Amino acid sequence: MEIAEILDFKFLGNTFLSYLYFLVSITIGSLIVIPLSSYMLKSLFKFFGKGNNQKNIDKFNSLLKKPIKYFLFLVILYFASLVLDFSQFMSNNEGSLGIIDIISKTFNLLLLIIIFWIINRAIDFIGFKLKNRASETESKVDDQLIPFAVDMAKVITVILGVVMILGNVFNVNITALVTGLGIGGVAFALASKESLENLLGSFTIFFDKPFTVGDIVTLGGVTGVVEKVGFRSTRIRTFDKSIVTVPNKNIISSELDNLGARPVRRVKFNIGLTYDATVNNIKAIVNDIQELIDKHPETNNEGKVRFLNFGASSLDIMVLYYVNSPDWEVLIDTQEKINYSIIDIVAKHKCDFAFPSTSVYIEKNNN
């Protein structure tokens, strides 16, 4: 049998030559998909404007490289399949699906999924760029608003994607579907009551602004830094570096202490001296600690140092001062430096710190 006869031999409605063209097209397409995807990535990156630093380029490529490759491969597969004849696989019965119809719907489904995958990744990249810009500003409102806007855009994209897939792939009547949802809207609202409450809570947080991203808050026994406000919940990073997720409806219905909104941070504690300290020593220690607090660059002039109590095993001196910053790091650094200085002051006046102790007196009876 000659080569021409082999190439003209038909199998499943197509000649071997047609299959050969198909395989060659797929092979060539697979070879050019990498350089083609690189060119497409560069072209798309220019679409997003300026800011062509390496960090943005790396982030853009990591987000869109894979979906772009899949998209190009599907396009190559489509054009390669044009050399084949699938007419015999089409259904002749109205209302029934043939093999080619199933393949076509599967192809359309994959294509729509990849397109909306690309759109979602593009939204992620836009959010990444906006977050970088927001980090350079003093306002914290944009740090809080950008993640919320990105999440909202992605949700809308997913909804549009589902609607297009239902309408174009599964031939669902969207108008009838919306009407049906209207009829079942009450049941849906009841079923999603908690989610709606959390969503409304997120809008309340944005408009009422009880806190912004970066603030230190105390809520329900949890203290930490607000990292993100989402549709359903707010994430708080505790000082133990764990993440606590609080539903938004709980935030607007509970008492919240925004420590980040304080102009100052208060420090109050007692130091106890042993009972062998003299009055003059106590007065000198009180005056020196008062002077230390008044002259410290991180405190204001509202601090108070007073000898207040005769404790069970100590003479108690109250130390109260305010640090001129709501920042946690500034607070603990200032507190540490003052504590070291207090130790030096007590030692300078030859006094000791007291610790819980009990004295036992034995009375001797001479009879």
FENHU-V217974 format. One record per backbone hydrogen bond with DSSP energy under -1.0 kcal/mol. NH is the residue of the N-H (numbers start at 1). CO is the residue of the C=O. E is the energy in kcal/mol with one decimal. If there is no record, write none. Layout:
BEGIN
<<NH/CO/E> <NH/CO/E>>
END
This chain:
BEGIN
<<6/2/-2.0> <7/3/-2.7> <8/4/-1.7> <11/14/-3.4> <14/11/-1.3> <16/9/-1.4> <17/7/-2.2> <19/15/-1.8> <20/16/-2.3> <21/17/-2.5> <22/18/-2.2> <23/19/-2.5> <24/20/-2.7> <25/21/-2.5> <26/22/-2.2> <27/23/-2.5> <28/24/-2.8> <29/25/-2.5> <30/26/-2.4> <31/27/-1.6> <32/28/-1.9> <33/29/-1.1> <36/32/-2.4> <37/33/-2.3> <38/34/-2.1> <39/35/-2.1> <40/36/-2.3> <41/37/-2.5> <42/38/-2.2> <43/39/-2.2> <44/40/-2.6> <45/41/-2.4> <46/42/-1.7> <49/46/-1.4> <53/51/-2.0> <57/53/-2.1> <58/54/-2.7> <59/55/-2.0> <60/56/-2.6> <61/57/-2.5> <62/58/-2.3> <63/59/-1.7> <64/60/-2.3> <65/61/-2.1> <68/64/-2.0> <69/65/-1.8> <70/66/-2.1> <71/67/-2.2> <72/68/-2.5> <73/69/-2.3> <74/70/-2.1> <75/71/-2.0> <76/72/-2.6> <77/73/-2.5> <78/74/-2.1> <79/75/-2.3> <80/76/-2.4> <81/77/-1.8> <83/80/-1.2> <84/81/-1.5> <89/86/-1.6> <90/87/-1.3> <96/93/-1.6> <100/89/-1.0> <102/98/-2.0> <103/99/-2.5> <104/100/-2.6> <105/101/-2.4> <106/102/-2.3> <107/103/-2.5> <108/104/-2.5> <109/105/-2.5> <110/106/-2.6> <111/107/-2.5> <112/108/-2.5> <113/109/-2.3> <114/110/-2.4> <115/111/-2.4> <116/112/-2.4> <117/113/-1.7> <118/114/-2.5> <119/115/-2.0> <120/116/-2.2> <121/117/-2.3> <122/118/-2.3> <123/119/-2.1> <124/120/-2.0> <125/121/-2.0> <126/122/-2.4> <127/123/-2.5> <128/124/-2.1> <129/125/-2.4> <130/126/-2.5> <131/127/-2.4> <132/128/-1.8> <133/129/-2.0> <134/130/-2.7> <135/131/-2.1> <136/133/-1.0> <137/134/-1.4> <144/140/-1.3> <145/141/-2.5> <146/142/-2.3> <149/145/-2.7> <150/146/-2.6> <151/147/-2.4> <152/148/-2.3> <153/149/-2.5> <154/150/-2.2> <155/151/-2.2> <156/152/-2.4> <157/153/-2.1> <158/154/-2.3> <159/155/-2.4> <160/156/-2.5> <161/157/-2.6> <162/158/-2.5> <163/159/-2.4> <164/160/-2.6> <165/161/-2.3> <166/162/-2.5> <167/163/-2.3> <168/164/-3.0> <169/165/-2.0> <170/165/-1.5> <172/166/-3.0> <177/173/-2.2> <178/174/-2.7> <179/175/-2.1> <180/176/-2.4> <181/177/-2.2> <182/178/-1.9> <183/179/-1.7> <184/180/-2.1> <188/184/-2.3> <189/185/-2.7> <190/186/-2.3> <191/187/-2.2> <192/188/-2.0> <193/190/-1.1> <196/192/-2.4> <197/193/-2.1> <198/194/-2.1> <199/195/-2.2> <200/196/-2.8> <201/197/-2.1> <202/198/-1.9> <203/199/-1.8> <204/200/-2.2> <205/201/-2.1> <206/202/-1.8> <207/203/-2.4> <208/204/-3.0> <209/205/-1.6> <214/226/-2.4> <215/212/-2.2> <217/224/-2.6> <218/257/-2.4> <219/222/-3.0> <222/219/-1.7> <224/217/-2.1> <225/237/-3.0> <226/215/-2.5> <227/235/-2.8> <228/235/-1.2> <230/233/-2.8> <234/246/-2.6> <235/228/-2.7> <236/244/-2.7> <237/225/-3.1> <238/242/-2.5> <241/238/-1.8> <244/236/-2.9> <246/234/-2.7> <248/232/-2.2> <251/247/-1.2> <252/248/-1.8> <257/218/-2.4> <259/216/-1.4> <259/257/-1.2> <260/216/-1.9> <261/258/-1.1> <262/259/-1.3> <265/323/-2.0> <267/321/-2.8> <269/319/-2.1> <271/317/-2.5> <273/315/-2.4> <274/352/-1.9> <277/274/-1.7> <282/278/-2.3> <283/279/-2.6> <284/280/-2.3> <285/281/-2.6> <286/282/-2.6> <287/283/-2.5> <288/284/-2.4> <289/285/-2.5> <290/286/-2.3> <291/287/-2.3> <292/288/-2.4> <293/289/-2.3> <294/290/-2.4> <295/291/-2.0> <299/296/-1.5> <300/322/-1.3> <304/320/-2.6> <306/318/-1.8> <308/316/-1.7> <309/316/-1.3> <311/314/-2.4> <315/273/-2.8> <316/309/-2.2> <317/271/-3.0> <318/306/-3.0> <319/269/-3.0> <320/304/-2.7> <321/267/-2.3> <323/265/-3.1> <324/298/-2.9> <325/323/-2.0> <331/327/-1.9> <332/328/-2.3> <333/329/-2.1> <334/330/-2.4> <335/331/-2.5> <336/332/-2.0> <337/333/-2.0> <338/334/-2.3> <339/335/-2.2> <340/336/-2.2> <341/337/-1.9> <342/338/-2.2> <343/339/-2.0> <344/340/-1.8> <345/341/-2.3> <346/342/-2.5> <347/343/-2.2> <348/344/-2.4> <349/345/-1.5> <350/347/-1.6> <351/346/-2.1> <354/272/-2.7>>
END
